[in-house]
Amino acid sequence: MPGRWRWQPDMHPARKLLSLLFLILMGTELTQVLPTNPEESWQVYSSAQDSEGRCICTVVAPQQTMCSRDARTKQLRQLLEKVQNMSQSIEVLDRRTQRDLQYVEKMENQMKGLESKFKQVEESHKQHLARQFKAIKAKMDELRPLIPVLEEYKADAKLVLQFKEEAQNLTSVLNELQEEIGAYDYDELQSRVSNLEERLRACMQKLACGKLTGISDPVTVKTSGSRFGSWMTDPLAPEGDNRVWYMDGYHNNRFVREYKSMVDFMNTDNFTSHRLPHPWSGTGQVVYNGSIYFNKFQSHIIIRFDLKTETILKTRSLDYAGYNNMYHYAWGGHSDIDLMVDESGLWAVYATNQNAGNIVVSRLDPVSLQTLQTWNTSYPKRSAGEAFMICGTLYVTNGYSGGTKVHYAYQTNASTYEYIDIPFQNKYSHISMLDYNPKDRALYAWNNGHQILYNVTLFHVIRSDEL
């Protein structure tokens, strides 16, 4: 009768080896190695684990008459041959794998070398055009903020869509140029951008006023002068007159520089100098319709000076206005009286004792300098960083250094105010002049010896009588 036994860790070594080989090959081709007669073979009935986690297999051994040493030796030899065959196959597979891996690594190094050479060729081909493309992209970045504003106008919906498609096409062309340099002629691309810019500006001139909703990142036009100063263009200058006016410092200076164009201002130091009859005070000067308006130093007198004839056209006192650092902006600098222009005309922003040092806004006649209307606000002048007018609304910043935002707005058409939150980047940490130009729809700023431009986004609600 066949006997039953359990495999234990303390078994005889020969039995351990024999049992282990049977367990390894149980699921493979065991029946081809052992005798076909069940009575002549080892039979596994069950396997389990004891309480200590050890593996226990129940095996039925063949009849004693069949367990000869020769039979066991033959079976073991056959098993060893199979194991050797498997080992040889594994070695062959390993050698093939190593050979393939070396080939792949070699190809990878060759591909990296080719990629590096292609990049070198591409970079050298792009260098001579990179500056032009960068300038075009910068111009496109200036134009993009104008598109959302135009989309608010139903009457120009089709025209706006056309502009948007053209801008997207140009942007696509620029992206393709980065991938394939030389696909388009640079002069042709520059012409398309300039044409789009002119059409956008012409359309913007026909749009009505709106509410300030955003200020773009700054564009540094030039780095020159001292920490304080002002620069501007004339919003009422005739077509083709692109002169830039430049005034360095906030007191004890009376020389105004005239540059022929923005390009000349950016790239050269060629200018014409105009000598004012009196030194100015602060940085609140403005050029409007051929005249420069400024506050006479250490006084509350406003002077209108014709830049063509270099003569004083009008002088008038701004009644009750504080001066000589009595009610300056937070940064100081004799900035008591700030003159500015917008779509409505000429304005003066200042403070008085009668209004407890809070900001006063007056609209002035640009010819006679008479005060047409005045509004008293509740915002302290000394707490304001800077201020500017857009469409009859006074916007005030919360500071002049560090993190800066527009956070107060006073609407003169309704005599109401609100606190807002429109951040903008104070790139050089000290703003001493911030004025709006209604022709360019841009903010001109003097920031720590840098002349800067910001584009603005205005939101307009169309009334029923405008449809």
Salt bridges, closest charged atoms under 4 A:
GLU29 OE1 - LYS82 NZ 3.18
ASP50 OD2 - ARG54 NE 2.85
GLU52 OE1 - ARG54 NH2 3.42
GLU108 OE2 - LYS112 NZ 3.80
GLU115 OE2 - LYS119 NZ 3.81
GLU122 OE2 - LYS126 NZ 2.95
ASP141 OD1 - ARG144 NH1 2.46
GLU151 OE2 - LYS164 NZ 3.18
GLU166 OE2 - ARG199 NH1 3.03
GLU197 OE2 - LYS139 NZ 3.60
GLU197 OE2 - ARG201 NH2 3.41
ASP241 OD2 - ARG243 NH2 3.00
GLU258 OE2 - ARG243 NH1 3.41
GLU258 OE1 - HIS274 NE2 2.57
ASP269 OD1 - LYS222 NZ 3.34
GLU310 OE2 - HIS274 ND1 2.73
GLU343 OE2 - ARG441 NE 3.74
GLU418 OE2 - LYS211 NZ 3.29
ASP421 OD1 - LYS405 NZ 3.76
ASP465 OD1 - ARG463 NE 3.46
GLU466 OE1 - HIS460 NE2 3.31
GLU466 OE2 - ARG463 NH2 3.59
